[in-house]
Amino acid sequence: MTYIVEPTSTFIQSQTGIGDLENIYIIGIPLEDTTSFRQGTKYAPTIIRQVSPYLEATTSTLRNITNKNIRDLGDIALLHGNITENVRRIRETIKELIMKDLRKIILIGGEHTITYASCTGIRDTVLLIVLDAHLDMRDEWPLGQKLSHATHLRRLIEEKDNIYLIHLCARAFDDEELNFVKMNKDRILMININDFREMNNGILLRTMKDFVSTITKIDLVYISVDLDVLDISCMPAVSNPEGYGGLSYEELMNILSLLRYITCRTSRVLCDVVEYCPSVDPGLTYCSTVVKLILDLIDLYFT
């Protein structure tokens, strides 16, 4: 693969290289071109790999994950500071992986713009499910910049008619973003943090299923977890932290468990975990939560 560089250390000491199509494939995307607050997300894939062997590969449901069926392909080599070229490299890499018919992929970011870059490499119909404290649907951020971590979902909806979006648990947004959601309600379902907490599991699942039922065909489900969706008390090591009121890890797992009833419509699932910032995690205390989340995603969707 043109832009992928093999890692010096791998996630939970897994093997490298492409093998069986049913393997679970880990790819790092150290993108950090448009971050507007804390710096350091580009180091996340490397740090997560380095920490992972020192933790038990046990999920939240107390299942042990072996590395037998996991392959760590490495990182996409990027030109830091050149967002246009880096989006192209990510897009072409994801396109190549899809063409190889890989069906179980986890991307480790990096800033959240990797979701935009990855989705633009997918031609089939995508149900994109985003868990994020922010809507990421500004028109420009900062002023004059059309593509950034704060605008990427707006660009996707504007540019790609094969993307349908469920956005969950935002707790920080402005009227510009809310108006954009309203104007595109046929392709966007937004459930903010207060709406989520007013729903029981049955209502939440039915609301999402009603939206999904309007989509003729789903070829791929893409689940994106921005770690700032978690409450700052349990995940402060992110590039754009929000104040209190975010999800507990238990609430996040509840949502991810419910989403299995959505993903069952397709055999192809792609996940990303973004915005971990090891530069503000000096003891790497919170890296263990990120590793746990990756293990939980593997457990929920790929085993």
C-alpha positions, -999 to 999 in steps of 0.1 A, spaced: 0 0 0 15 33 -12 14 54 19 14 30 48 46 26 69 49 -5 91 50 3 128 80 -3 151 56 -15 178 21 -29 172 -12 -27 190 -12 -55 217 18 -70 199 -2 -81 169 12 -91 136 17 -68 107 6 -72 70 -26 -82 53 -37 -117 58 -72 -132 60 -100 -108 49 -118 -115 82 -89 -102 103 -93 -70 122 -70 -43 108 -55 -14 128 -43 17 110 -28 48 126 -35 82 111 -13 108 129 -31 138 114 -27 172 132 -30 200 107 -60 220 118 -61 216 156 -70 249 173 -62 244 209 -40 217 223 -13 201 202 -2 164 203 -28 143 186 -3 132 160 15 112 186 -15 92 197 -12 62 174 25 56 185 18 61 222 -13 39 222 7 11 205 36 15 230 13 14 261 -11 -14 249 12 -44 257 15 -34 293 -23 -36 298 -45 -67 301 -65 -71 268 -97 -74 288 -129 -57 276 -156 -40 297 -176 -72 295 -145 -90 310 -138 -109 278 -101 -114 268 -91 -103 233 -63 -122 217 -41 -107 190 -45 -138 168 -69 -122 143 -56 -86 146 -32 -71 121 -16 -37 127 -8 -23 93 11 8 106 6 45 100 -4 64 69 27 86 62 16 123 61 32 156 53 24 175 85 9 210 78 -4 201 43 -40 193 49 -49 190 12 -22 164 5 -29 145 37 -66 142 30 -57 128 -4 -33 103 11 -59 91 37 -86 90 10 -65 69 -14 -54 45 13 -90 39 26 -102 35 -10 -74 9 -15 -84 -10 16 -120 -11 6 -111 -24 -28 -91 -52 -12 -125 -61 6 -112 -56 41 -143 -56 63 -131 -49 98 -110 -17 102 -102 5 132 -85 38 125 -65 55 153 -62 93 151 -51 120 150 -75 149 148 -112 143 138 -107 155 102 -96 119 95 -133 110 94 -138 133 65 -107 121 47 -117 84 52 -153 88 41 -144 106 9 -126 74 -1 -158 53 1 -181 53 -29 -208 31 -14 -236 43 8 -223 50 43 -242 54 76 -218 75 96 -224 74 134 -205 101 153 -202 104 191 -187 138 198 -191 167 223 -191 190 193 -212 190 161 -182 198 138 -205 215 113 -192 251 113 -189 266 78 -154 280 86 -130 274 116 -109 294 122 -123 322 101 -115 316 64 -107 279 68 -132 257 51 -118 223 61 -108 216 97 -117 195 127 -146 218 134 -161 218 99 -154 184 85 -189 169 89 -205 199 72 -182 194 43 -191 157 41 -228 164 39 -223 191 13 -199 172 -9 -210 136 -6 -246 125 -13 -238 89 -2 -233 99 35 -261 97 61 -252 109 96 -264 101 131 -247 125 155 -249 115 192 -244 133 225 -231 168 215 -231 193 243 -214 223 226 -226 239 194 -238 272 179 -269 283 160 -251 281 126 -245 244 131 -281 238 144 -295 255 113 -274 233 91 -287 202 108 -323 214 104 -318 221 67 -305 186 62 -328 166 84 -333 141 56 -297 131 60 -288 140 96 -302 127 128 -289 147 158 -295 135 194 -278 159 218 -267 149 253 -299 161 270 -321 143 245 -301 111 251 -305 113 288 -343 117 285 -346 86 264 -346 50 276 -328 24 254 -359 14 236 -368 50 225 -332 57 215 -329 26 194 -363 32 178 -354 68 170 -322 56 152 -339 27 135 -367 51 122 -340 73 106 -321 43 92 -353 29 77 -354 59 53 -321 48 38 -326 25 8 -294 6 13 -264 7 36 -232 -7 23 -209 3 52 -214 15 88 -187 39 100 -186 46 138 -165 76 149 -157 82 186 -142 116 195 -129 110 230 -142 145 241 -177 130 241 -166 115 274 -169 137 305 -138 157 312 -135 140 346 -128 106 329 -111 118 297 -93 151 301 -65 142 277 -81 155 245 -73 184 221 -105 203 226 -119 195 260 -155 205 269 -167 212 304 -186 187 327 -217 170 315 -203 145 291 -208 107 289 -195 83 315 -177 54 301 -206 32 311 -230 54 291 -207 53 261 -206 15 262 -244 14 265 -247 34 232 -220 13 214 -239 -18 225 -272 -5 211 -255 4 178 -249 -33 172 -286 -35 162 -279 -9 135 -246 -25 122 -263 -59 117 -277 -45 84 -242 -47 69 -212 -70 72 -188 -41 67 -179 -19 97 -152 8 100 -144 26 133 -122 54 143 -111 67 177 -98 103 175 -85 134 194 -65 116 222 -38 141 231 -9 123 249 10 156 253 -14 165 281 -14 130 296 21 131 311 17 99 331 -2 82 302 -29 75 328 -58 81 303 -41 62 275 -54 31 292 -90 43 286 -83 47 249 -68 12 247 -98 -2 265 -121 16 241 -104 0 211 -106 -34 227 -143 -28 234 -149 -18 197 -132 -50 186 -153 -70 211 -186 -54 201 -183 -53 163 -156 -77 152 -157 -108 173 
